[in-house]
């Protein structure tokens, strides 16, 4: 019995680790880390994605375990639709950042007189939206093969074992996304120091791939098919 539990939890960890390397996750994280130039920050962004992903799975998993529910196909398709839209938006944001439209207004007071300063964070690594990575992870937590993990939970008789499975799966996905974030960032970090033009080109390519992949997901579930066929 104990051996079976250990094997089950070990499988959950491996599945969580593998889950992080799925194409939609890799594309999303690539878009999130495209403009950052330090391994520490890109790894943190991947980690936060995994943490958000695990948070959603944990909350929904508790409901599945206690109420013995399953996810209807219509809801699963709707979640895939949301993920597709998010990935498209991430790609648009990447391209927008490269073009340099992302400007900020800061108000400072000097000698009791307010002053407004305009500046852009283009091509800098000082402005990090960690919450964005966490939020995208939250959305991804209820789509794709994560639904299969919840299906496994619905067959478990032990709530405690189910919770452990979620946590182990989540730890695997967090570690996996930290690795993904770090690995994907290497070309961005390297080219940012060697060639600005190549770095810009990679960022453009990342945005285009993200938009294309998000559109593919919408085609896959039939939301865009009627527009062209």
C-alpha positions in Angstrom: 0.0 0.0 0.0 2.7 2.5 1.0 4.7 1.5 -2.1 1.7 2.2 -4.3 1.3 5.6 -2.7 4.9 6.5 -3.2 4.8 5.4 -6.9 1.6 7.5 -7.3 3.1 10.6 -5.8 6.3 10.1 -7.7 4.3 9.8 -10.9 2.5 13.0 -10.0 5.8 14.8 -9.6 7.1 13.6 -13.0 3.8 14.5 -14.7 4.0 18.0 -13.1 7.5 18.4 -14.3 6.6 17.2 -17.8 3.5 19.4 -17.8 5.6 22.5 -17.6 7.2 21.8 -21.0 3.9 21.7 -22.9 3.9 24.0 -25.9 1.3 26.5 -24.7 3.2 26.9 -21.4 6.5 27.4 -23.1 5.1 29.9 -25.5 3.4 31.8 -22.7 6.5 32.0 -20.5 8.7 32.9 -23.5 6.5 36.0 -24.0 6.6 36.8 -20.3 10.4 36.8 -20.1 11.2 38.1 -23.6 12.4 41.6 -22.5 14.2 40.6 -19.3 18.0 40.3 -19.3 18.9 38.5 -16.0 18.6 34.7 -15.3 17.4 35.4 -11.8 14.4 37.4 -12.9 13.4 35.0 -15.8 13.7 32.0 -13.5 11.5 33.9 -10.9 8.9 34.6 -13.6 8.8 30.9 -14.5 8.5 30.0 -10.9 5.6 32.4 -10.3 3.9 31.0 -13.3 4.2 27.6 -11.8 3.0 28.9 -8.4 -0.1 30.5 -10.0 -0.8 27.3 -11.9 -0.6 25.2 -8.7 -2.8 27.6 -6.8 -5.7 27.1 -9.3 -5.2 23.4 -9.4 -5.2 23.2 -5.6 -8.4 25.2 -5.2 -10.3 23.4 -7.9 -8.8 20.1 -6.9 -10.3 20.5 -3.4 -13.7 21.0 -4.9 -13.2 17.9 -7.2 -12.1 15.8 -4.3 -14.8 16.8 -1.8 -17.8 16.9 -4.3 -16.6 14.2 -6.7 -17.2 16.5 -9.7 -15.8 16.3 -13.2 -15.1 19.0 -15.7 -17.7 19.2 -18.5 -16.4 19.4 -22.1 -18.0 22.8 -22.7 -16.2 24.3 -19.7 -12.9 22.7 -20.8 -13.3 24.2 -24.3 -14.1 27.6 -22.7 -10.9 27.5 -20.7 -8.9 26.6 -23.7 -10.4 29.6 -25.4 -9.4 31.9 -22.6 -5.8 30.5 -22.7 -5.7 31.1 -26.5 -6.8 34.7 -26.0 -4.2 35.2 -23.3 -1.4 33.8 -25.4 -2.4 36.1 -28.3 -2.4 39.1 -26.0 1.0 38.2 -24.6 2.4 38.2 -28.1 0.9 41.6 -28.8 2.4 43.0 -25.6 5.8 41.7 -26.6 5.7 43.4 -30.0 4.3 46.5 -28.4 7.1 46.6 -25.9 9.7 46.2 -28.7 8.2 49.1 -30.6 8.6 51.2 -27.5 5.0 52.2 -26.8 5.3 51.4 -23.1 5.8 54.7 -21.4 5.2 55.8 -17.8 4.4 59.0 -16.1 6.0 59.6 -12.7 5.1 62.6 -10.5 7.7 63.9 -8.2 7.7 66.9 -5.8 10.5 69.3 -5.6 10.4 72.4 -3.3 6.7 71.6 -2.7 6.0 71.8 -6.5 4.8 68.7 -8.4 6.7 67.7 -11.6 5.8 65.1 -14.1 8.4 63.0 -15.8 7.9 60.8 -18.8 10.1 57.9 -19.5 10.1 54.5 -21.1 11.3 51.1 -19.8 12.2 49.9 -23.3 15.2 47.7 -23.4 15.6 47.8 -19.7 15.2 45.1 -17.1 14.1 47.3 -14.2 10.4 47.0 -14.6 9.2 43.5 -13.8 5.5 42.6 -13.7 5.7 39.5 -11.5 2.0 39.5 -10.9 1.4 39.1 -14.7 3.3 35.8 -14.7 1.4 34.6 -11.6 -1.9 35.5 -13.2 -1.2 33.7 -16.5 -0.3 30.6 -14.4 -3.6 30.9 -12.7 -5.4 30.9 -16.0 -3.4 27.9 -17.3 -4.1 25.9 -14.2 -7.6 25.0 -15.4 -6.8 24.2 -19.1 -5.0 21.6 -21.1 -3.7 18.4 -19.6 -4.2 19.9 -16.1 -7.8 18.8 -16.5 -6.5 15.2 -16.8 -4.9 15.6 -13.4 -8.2 16.7 -11.9 -9.8 13.7 -13.6 -7.3 11.4 -11.7 -8.4 13.2 -8.5 -12.0 12.4 -9.1 -11.2 8.7 -8.9 -9.4 8.9 -5.5 -11.2 7.9 -2.3 -8.8 9.7 0.0 -9.0 13.5 0.2 -5.6 13.6 2.0 -3.9 11.5 -0.7 -5.5 13.7 -3.4 -4.2 16.9 -1.7 -0.7 15.4 -1.6 -1.0 14.5 -5.2 -1.9 18.1 -6.1 0.9 19.5 -4.1 3.5 17.1 -5.6 2.2 17.7 -9.1 2.4 21.4 -8.4 5.9 21.2 -7.1 6.9 19.4 -10.2 5.3 22.0 -12.4 6.9 24.9 -10.4 10.4 23.4 -10.7 9.7 22.6 -14.4 8.7 26.2 -15.2 11.7 27.6 -13.3 13.9 25.5 -15.6 11.9 26.5 -18.7 12.1 30.2 -17.7 15.8 30.0 -17.2 16.6 28.0 -20.4 14.4 30.1 -22.7 15.9 33.3 -21.4 19.5 32.4 -22.4 19.2 33.5 -26.0 17.6 36.8 -24.9 20.3 37.4 -22.3 23.1 36.5 -24.6 22.0 38.6 -27.6 21.1 41.6 -25.4 24.8 41.8 -24.6 26.1 41.0 -28.1 23.7 42.4 -30.6 20.7 44.7 -30.0 19.3 44.0 -33.5 19.4 40.2 -33.1 17.8 40.6 -29.6 15.1 42.8 -31.1 14.5 40.2 -33.8 14.2 37.4 -31.3 11.6 39.4 -29.4 9.6 40.1 -32.5 9.7 36.4 -33.4 8.6 35.5 -29.9 5.6 37.8 -30.2 4.7 36.5 -33.6 4.9 32.9 -32.5 2.8 33.7 -29.5 0.1 35.3 -31.6 0.2 32.4 -34.1 0.1 29.7 -31.4 -2.8 31.4 -29.6 -4.7 31.6 -32.9 -3.9 27.9 -33.5 -5.5 27.0 -30.1 -8.6 28.9 -31.1 -8.7 27.0 -34.4 -8.2 23.8 -32.6 -11.3 24.2 -30.5 -13.3 25.7 -33.4 -13.7 29.3 -32.3 -12.0 30.7 -35.4 -12.9 28.0 -37.9 -16.2 29.7 -39.0 -14.3 32.9 -39.9 -12.3 31.2 -42.6 -14.1 28.0 -43.7 
